[in-house]
Amino acid sequence: MSELEGKVVLITGGAGGLGSAAARAVAARGARVMVSDVDAEGGAAVAEEVGGEFLRCDVSSLEENRAMFDATVETFGGLDHIYLNAGVASGIGLGDDFDVDTYRRVMGINLDGVVFGAHEAIRVLREQGGGSVVATASLAGLTAVPYDPLYAANKHAVVGLARSLGPGLVNEGIRFNAICPGFAESGIIAPIRDALINSGFTIIPAEKVAAGVVALFEGEASGECWFVQPGWDPQSFQFRNIPGPRAD
Ligand SMILES: NC(=O)c1ccc[n+]([C@@H]2O[C@H](COP(=O)([O-])OP(=O)(O)OC[C@H]3O[C@@H](n4cnc5c(N)ncnc54)[C@H](O)[C@@H]3O)[C@@H](O)[C@H]2O)c1
């Protein structure tokens, strides 16, 4: 029996490629799922498919995050695992194509959305006596992304958040990790999918990313950032230690 049997899982960005794959994967293991998204039609369809519930939430709002967490606990009588997954590409750079409103919007979703979700998750999981969180970062949180530096910036921030929060929460029975997929099947890569394939990239099935999320929910890790790449099982990225001080 899966550790997820009977557990309650909340998924943001649940209407999209990676969120819906995760919803199917945890539901197949017996979890009860709260699907959340700004896309009410898409989110409700995923919720119906997995026998779960749908709740609209714009993750860039702290108030809406708080309401989403409270409503999930009220609906299911508890909450065990949270997948902070909603995210968007920026589509802008710095210089001529910079736009401050777009910048605020993408940081609001990709960074504030995870920070606010983490804040509410920790509050609720403390009340519930433990649980786990997975945030979707990206390989863009582990390496340079010249075509979308702002996406790299907010995904690096998610990596730093998971590494910093994870170890300290373990004593309270709470685990916090990030998943870092390469190019995976979903709406976000639709505009560049053909170009990626023509350049020789293998697109990762969304189900493989979902398998990594499930493994993190079911496992013992905390503060880890698991990469998902073709030809590898999802696993912890090994960071190099920073250099220590040297005598002059
Ligand atoms: N697909 C990839 O190649 C890839 C790789 C690495 C990381 N990611 C990350 O995976 C996550 C999921 O994206 P995806 O690939 O499934 O793309 P997607 O576009 O299919 O799904 C993203 C979902 O987020 C929702 N969303 C957008 N703004 C929102 C908001 N303000 N509040 C709540 N929901 C909102 C969208 O409606 C959509 O359903 C994102 O964080 C993305 O950055 C994707």
The ligand as a MOL file (V3000), in Angstrom:
LIG
                    3D

  0  0  0     0  0            999 V3000
M  V30 BEGIN CTAB
M  V30 COUNTS 44 48 0 0 0
M  V30 BEGIN ATOM
M  V30 1 N 7.1540 21.9060 -18.5050 0
M  V30 2 C 8.4240 22.1550 -18.3260 0
M  V30 3 O 9.2680 21.9660 -19.2190 0
M  V30 4 C 8.8840 22.6780 -16.9820 0
M  V30 5 C 10.2330 22.4860 -16.6410 0
M  V30 6 C 10.6590 22.9440 -15.3960 0
M  V30 7 C 9.7580 23.5580 -14.5450 0
M  V30 8 N 8.4680 23.7400 -14.9230 0 CHG=1
M  V30 9 C 7.5550 24.3520 -13.9660 0
M  V30 10 O 6.4820 23.4620 -13.7700 0
M  V30 11 C 5.3900 24.1780 -13.2110 0
M  V30 12 C 4.1040 23.7330 -13.8770 0
M  V30 13 O 4.0930 24.2180 -15.2150 0
M  V30 14 P 3.6980 23.3010 -16.4490 0
M  V30 15 O 4.9570 22.9340 -17.1140 0
M  V30 16 O 2.7720 22.2470 -16.0430 0 CHG=-1
M  V30 17 O 2.9880 24.3940 -17.3880 0
M  V30 18 P 1.4420 24.6410 -17.6420 0
M  V30 19 O 1.4060 25.9600 -18.3210 0
M  V30 20 O 0.8540 23.4670 -18.3310 0
M  V30 21 O 0.8100 24.7180 -16.1850 0
M  V30 22 C 0.9540 25.8380 -15.3380 0
M  V30 23 C -0.3570 26.0180 -14.5930 0
M  V30 24 O -0.1990 27.1130 -13.6850 0
M  V30 25 C -1.4160 27.8420 -13.7020 0
M  V30 26 N -1.2080 29.2130 -13.2250 0
M  V30 27 C -0.6600 30.2520 -13.9000 0
M  V30 28 N -0.6870 31.3550 -13.1450 0
M  V30 29 C -1.2680 31.0130 -11.9670 0
M  V30 30 C -1.5670 31.7100 -10.7830 0
M  V30 31 N -1.3120 33.0370 -10.6600 0
M  V30 32 N -2.1440 31.0420 -9.7580 0
M  V30 33 C -2.4410 29.7210 -9.8850 0
M  V30 34 N -2.1820 28.9970 -10.9840 0
M  V30 35 C -1.6060 29.6450 -12.0210 0
M  V30 36 C -1.8710 27.7940 -15.1580 0
M  V30 37 O -3.2450 28.0980 -15.2940 0
M  V30 38 C -1.5170 26.3720 -15.5350 0
M  V30 39 O -2.5960 25.4870 -15.3110 0
M  V30 40 C 5.7450 25.6480 -13.3360 0
M  V30 41 O 6.2020 26.1310 -12.0820 0
M  V30 42 C 6.8720 25.6480 -14.3410 0
M  V30 43 O 7.7020 26.7670 -14.1950 0
M  V30 44 C 8.0000 23.3010 -16.1260 0
M  V30 END ATOM
M  V30 BEGIN BOND
M  V30 1 1 1 2
M  V30 2 2 2 3
M  V30 3 1 2 4
M  V30 4 1 4 5
M  V30 5 2 4 44
M  V30 6 2 5 6
M  V30 7 1 6 7
M  V30 8 2 7 8
M  V30 9 1 8 9
M  V30 10 1 8 44
M  V30 11 1 9 10
M  V30 12 1 9 42
M  V30 13 1 10 11
M  V30 14 1 11 12
M  V30 15 1 11 40
M  V30 16 1 12 13
M  V30 17 1 13 14
M  V30 18 2 14 15
M  V30 19 1 14 16
M  V30 20 1 14 17
M  V30 21 1 17 18
M  V30 22 2 18 19
M  V30 23 1 18 20
M  V30 24 1 18 21
M  V30 25 1 21 22
M  V30 26 1 22 23
M  V30 27 1 23 24
M  V30 28 1 23 38
M  V30 29 1 24 25
M  V30 30 1 25 26
M  V30 31 1 25 36
M  V30 32 1 26 27
M  V30 33 1 26 35
M  V30 34 2 27 28
M  V30 35 1 28 29
M  V30 36 1 29 30
M  V30 37 2 29 35
M  V30 38 1 30 31
M  V30 39 2 30 32
M  V30 40 1 32 33
M  V30 41 2 33 34
M  V30 42 1 34 35
M  V30 43 1 36 37
M  V30 44 1 36 38
M  V30 45 1 38 39
M  V30 46 1 40 41
M  V30 47 1 40 42
M  V30 48 1 42 43
M  V30 END BOND
M  V30 END CTAB
M  END
